[in-house]
Each structure stands twice: as structure tokens, then as C-alpha cells.
Amino acid sequence: MQYARKIVARGNVNVNTEDPIVTRGAVEEARNHYAYTLGPAADVPAKVRAGAGVGKI
């Protein structure tokens, strides 16, 4: 079986972005295949800083 490849983005924080956000079409929900919790996009910078650097891997 072959699947169409699509991407979805939700709850993003766009900074200094001049390109318009395009919304069209539909995607299958990831939660139909596995459980996950979508966290706030604003939390990403702190999480990256907390997990980045020497000895963090």
C-alpha cells in the first residue's frame, strides 16, 4: 500500500516570518496510530537548551 506524504504543523510560534502560512487539504491524525501529547510551541526553546550540550546525549 502506498501513502500520500503530507505534513501538518499546529500551534507554531512564527518569529520574523514574511512567508504566508498556507492551509489546505487534510491529513490523517497521528493519534490514530500512536499516543502522544502535543506540548506548547513556546516551551520548545527551553527544552532544547535543557537537553543540548556536552554530555547531554
N, C-alpha and C positions, 0 to 999 in steps of 0.2 A: 504494500500500500504506500502511496506517495502522498505527502502532505504539502500543502502550500505553506511557504515560510512567511510569517508576518511578525511584526514586533509591536509591542504595546508599551507605553510609558504612562504612568499615572503619578500624580502628586509631586511632580518635579519642581525644583526651585531653579528658575532660569535667571541668570545674572549676566548683564551686558550682552543680551541676545538680541540681534537685529532680525534674525530669520523668523518668519511666522511659524506658529505651531499648527501643523496640518492634522486634521482629524477626519478620517474617512474609513469606511469599511468596518469590519468586525473581526475579533479574534476569539479563539476558544480560551476560556478561563483556565489558568494554570492550576487553580484549586480543584479542577475536575480530575487532575492527575496526581496531585500530592498536596499535603497540608503545608501552609506557610502563613506567616503574618507579615503584612506589608507595614513597615515602620515609617515614621515621618521622614521625608526627604531632608528636612532641616537637621536631623540627627546624624546624617552621613559624615560631614566633616570631622566631628568629634570622634566618631567611631573609627574613621580611617587613621586619625592622629594617634588614637589609643592603641591601634594594632600595627602601626608602622614603625620601622626602625630595626636596628641591630638587635638580634636575639628574640625577636617577636614571632618568628616563624616556628 
